[in-house]
Amino acid sequence: MDPHTSKRSASAVEGMEEQRSTQKPKLDPAPDLWTEGEHRRLDKEILNACGVFPADLFQAGLNLPSLLSQILEQIVTRTTEIDSKLVGKGPTPDATLLLKNKDLREMTAKAWREESFKEIRNYGKCFLWLRLLYLFDGTHASAILRPKASDRSYPALETTASSSQQQVATVRSWRCDFKGTADETLFAVLRNYLHWTQALGDFEGTPYANLAQIVNSSGTGKSRVVDQLGRKHCFVIPLCLRRDGTDGYPPPDRKVRDWLLKERSNEQHLNIAVVAFLRALFDIAGDHIATICRQRQPGDSRAAHTIFSGLMNDGGTFTTPPTYRKDFYAKVVDSATKVCSSVLISVVRELIRHQFETKTKTLITQDRQAFYLESNKDVRAAASSFLAQCGGDTIAVLSFDEAHELGANPIMPSTTRARQGITMFSQILKGLRSVLELNIMGLYLSTSGKYRFISPEPQHDPSSRLVNEKRVLFPPITELGFNQLALPLNNPPTLKHVTTAEYISHLGRPIFATRWDATSGNDRLLDFARSKLAPRSADSTTNVLACLAVRFAVEFRPRNERQEELERRLVENHMRYCTGTDSRLRMVTIAPSEPLLAEAAFEYLHYPCEYRESFLEIVAANIDTWGIHQGDRGEFVMSLIWMAARDAVVFEAFPKGVEDRRPWDPYRHSVVSVVDFMKKLLPAGYHQQLESMHPSVGDGTAEFQLAFADCRLWCNHFIQVQDYNVINTKFLCALLSNGIGVLCAPNQAGIDLLWIGLKGDVICEENLVLILGQAHNDRGYQSHPDGVVLDAMNPIKLGICAPDRSIPIIRMVFALASQNPGVTLVTPPPGQSHRKKDTESKDPQTKRSEFTSYDFWFTGVDPSTFGCVTAWEAGHYQDLLASSRLLYKPPSPVPKLGNLIKVKALKGETMDIGEARVNMRRAANSMRMALKPHFPNTWHHLLFEEEEG
């Protein structure tokens, strides 16, 4: 910096320091040049940013001066245009100092009570004085703290979870009524796990501890279902270990988190801390239950665990837990600290007393046994007392949200290979063995990518019994429900209804539906979905893969650890859904039908334009290293081309950017006409021929443009079906309501892809427009249309639809490996005029067709074949067609089995619970049948085998 400038800046600061005690700002109002709508918009942003509303003020127990300080900071932040040269310069504004001005303080409090900051926003001179005095040195300050009247355009709200609007939406979403049966399924699974542990006793292959994990991607409702578990079914002690600076809700329990993650000097100190924590947790929880039962009002029929869950979870903000919960964990930490201190002091005293005796090592060993984790009498006694307070056969759950923090870094430095990886997680896991025979279950919540920190590969586990598989961990729980907040359809259902933002936001995982309900609609919900699917913190290649996976039914078949890690990362950071996993995180993942996420993927790949131009290049360059299955016959490339034609229609209508599509109206912004879709698919030179094209099969005589004049397509993603029999018009009506295109089951006869259009607006079987596709990556298929191939695409024989439909179908064959690029619009056979019905033919060999079809034969991948493919893109499509890889079958080791006679009685219960879990998985993707039994790699496997004899 120029020394002269520095001196002038220092002089300016000194001069203003002198004025602080003598000069008081005059609160002269500036002219109000804003509209009432603009005032209301900014007022709403400020209220949302504060995370609490005036009606909640006293219930939340907030500190009023602190709140006013936060309000003032938000007003300053949201009504200023700061010179970019000054960003990062000068001290952070201290709103507490600003509130020393009495007039300003009273004005802020009044504005808060009235929920209107219009008056305070218009005191421009006051804010200019405050800015000059407290923010910068005054040399470069140029604009008063409010936008210019001529500039009425506001920047888009932040769409990450950390933005104020999303924070408030998250908190409010927890106040919505819980819907679905995920809590009931979870409770049944936990109870069944406890039954297994208590029935097996000491058999080889029994569970190591009463610990289960809930693993799935963001937004699937892991924390919410556990909250509902405590409110409705059993006693839940919730604990959130989220790090500061990371997004998410519920907020972290900072005091107990910091205490647990504090570094300990050796394993003995770590064990003492774990025992002290578990003892304190059970003791304090028992005291609170006793207090709740004692103070419960007459007539209050709520269970004690329901009241406790409400006190622990209601009344906080996005960043701060409820006061009751903070006090609860403050008592736990204080109690645990006292226990640790008393034990360590007694150890030191004993060491000093026996420092000259040879019993020192024995003493240390005896002390260690007194705090032995796996069968600690003090922990068991505290847990038994706690359960007695709960009463009856109550099940208690210790829930650790963001549990990976307990295992992310070893707390104790490793000294030997056998002790590598000793963490707070591993020691709490051992501590839970002390309550193995009680109705207490540990529950760890984490996304699957982070779950590897708490469930390493067997060879890296600190427990030799887990390494040798003499003991096993319960497989993680992934069933959290799907589409449980979906809105009912109209009767009859219509395309306009299923293509509203409200209807679409309620499909899939609950994170989007609850936000919509909590904010009475959200015109930025699509931006939020985009930020969750492809966060800015991730690299562009992984974001492209995430978007590809959401839209094209990508199936992972990893061949190495790197590809397995990539799949886990998509679940962790990019919304991929986990349908099943074992205790070592060998996963089965899918991209379920979520049209909101699919539309967010479209926007990410098309706005800005550079991704639209580089998308195929990234896919072709990484397809082999990603470990994804791309089909056997070219159907993957065919789906890319179909979707490219649809996207071209949408992008051409709204080329400027996402703001052209805000607020998002799916019917206007995402639905395309069948004619426009076909014109984008075909080269421009064929458009006139397309319009006048007549059907190649059937009785129809209408030209193509007239036949499909009122037909639309609502399809922005594919799913793959696994059952041949589901491809029928009744099932296709349901798929149309979700904007789904079908990737048929492997070896499906006749067709590989199917899109569903609609004539008119009413969704019914008679109004469906069927577009059938068959792909070939074989040079045996050339430019001349093959009648045998087209005949195999008979929708009547395939059982797709009933004969004699009034609406014609469209059939396409993609001979992608042909070296003669081009397209043929198939005409009727020689001698059969489009004006002459088949029934009039005198030839006995000519049989009347039961359907009418317009047929197209595409050969090669070239701009002369497809209007939506450029010469540059054609090369990347060729690379995708040329790539191939081996199939992969993951190993399934089965450990040695013990005597299972005593547990046969639980087989029926386990299978019943398994069926409930299967139904939860089907809800995520109704086209995927269940996986193998939930215990494929342990002694449970035997229970599902057919008995001999």
PyMOL commands that set and color helices and strands:
alter all, ss='L'
color gray80, all
select helices_A, chain A and resi 3-20+36-50+54-60+64-78+84-86+95-98+102-114+118-121+124-135+164-173+182-200+222-232+254-260+267-295+304-313+323-353+360-370+377-390+403-406+417-419+424-435+448-451+458-460+464-467+495-498+501-505+510-518+525-533+540-551+561-573+595-606+609-626+635-653+658-661+666-669+674-681+684-691+704-707+724-726+729-737+765-767+787-791+838-840+871-882+901-924+939-944
alter helices_A, ss='H'
color red, helices_A
select strands_A, chain A and resi 206-207+211-215+235-240+396-401+440-446+471-472+555-556+577-581+587-590+628-629+672-673+711-713+717-720+740-743+753-759+768-776+809-815+822-825+853-859
alter strands_A, ss='S'
color yellow, strands_A
deselect
rebuild
show_as cartoon
